[in-house]
Amino acid sequence: MSQPEAAPKPAPAKPAPAKYPDPVYNTQNGRLLMRDTRYWPTDLWKNPWALPSYRKAAVLLAALLLGAAAIATGVGELSRWGDLLKQTLDGFLDGKGFPTLVGAGVWTLIKVLIVLHIVIISPIFLVWWERKISAHIQTRLGPMNVGGWHGWAQTIADGIKLLLKEDVTPTVADRWVHRLAPVVVTAPAILAFAPVTFGQDLSAADIDVGALYIFAVAGISVIGIVMAGWASGNKYSLLGGLRSAAQLVSYELPRSFSIVPVLMFAGSLNLTRIVQAQAGYWGGIVPRWFIFYPVVGQLAFTIFLIASVAETNRIPFDIPEAESELVGGFHTEYSGMKFSLFFLAEYAYVLLASFLAATFFLGGGAPPLPVLGFIPSWAWFLTKALAVVFCFLWFRWTFPRFRVDRLMDFNWKFLLPWSFANIAFAGLYLLW
């Protein structure tokens, strides 16, 4: 006899869906996230001056700029304080019976330490500034609110985090080359600042061939990038290192040729003499800066700026670090402080390129109008350099990345021929 079929088991009852509490909006610190006041920037900023917060920020910014100008005017030329410090140091060492050579060595060490700290500390400010600019360009709420007043503590916290991070080296990596690569990248970035004129009579080393020295020393960093890619034992790192070498070597040519008209006009490779050649004003109003030389100056500055962005591996020329196909490029296998050294060198080269742009094309520390000559030269030089730095940061958050073949075509078929043509234009200008 067949067994009777068992009755089907009843389906388990579905639990009632959980009821979550209604969201609570932070009306104190998250004004842009409130339920009834979330707008697109185009709607929110149709009439920005009608917003009390905008007017308050504008007044605060004007007060900060005027305060900075007042402090700079009160301090005066830094070279005067440097001469006073050197005289005091020489007098102290002479009184102790030390030979003159010791005083020269101590003074050189002081200048080295000053330049070193400029290179080390400036990335902290530049990273903070880049986060603020990106936040305003792309409406990123985090950098606008996180990290104290205007996020001042966020970059410091990131530096501490990198110091405490574990230093990991891949098993298949060449350990000695892997460790040496960040040093080879960073050391030339620091040495290249030696002949930079930060203002009137304000440079660590007054080298007759200062322009040639900077380009020669800065070119060494590409060796460290190739070392980092090869020693990592990672195909993506290797491809990133080779891409970077090809890009840097290629764009170094139009960048170098772009300043040839400047050297022709100034008749010297010395940065101090290049600045002195731009002294004075046409008609007492227009500065005699090289960027204002008709056609030649504007073309040279444009080529120099574009090639400098490519030299620093920044968007739209960040092909060596293209995360879409190469993860992190040549620094994929780096962590902790060794990872941060690559970015220290990147921001150092951004600052160096901005200093050179201010020196070659914007008159160095010369004021834009004669009536503003009461502000010291180092303040004007820093202002011009920061304006160029802003262009670097602005480009990063505005333009899309180049495709690798178009990146090379743009250099060899456009920038390089125009840099040659501009040299010819400069020759015709001098002949005329």
Protein Blocks (a to p, Z undefined) as FASTA:
>chain_A
ZZdddddddddddddddddddddddfklmmmlpfklcccfklmmmmmmlpmklmmmmmmm
mmmmmmmmmmmmmnopfklmmmmmmmmmmmmmmmnopafklmmmmmmmmmmmmmmmmmmm
mmmmmmmmmmmmmmmmnopaklmmggpjhhlmmmmmmmmmmmmpccdddfkbcfklmmmm
mmmmmmmmmmmmmmpcfbghiafbdcfklmmmmmmmmmmmmmmmmmmmmmnopaklmmmm
mmmmmmmmmmmmmmmmmmmmmmmmnopabfklmmmmmgccehhlaccbfklpghklmmmm
mmmmmmmmmmnopafklmmmmmklnonojmlmgghjllmmmmmmmmmmmmmmmmmmmmmm
nopjacfbfklmmpcfklmmmmmmmmmmmmmmmmmmmbccddfklmmmmmmmmmmmmmmm
mmmmmmmmmmZZ
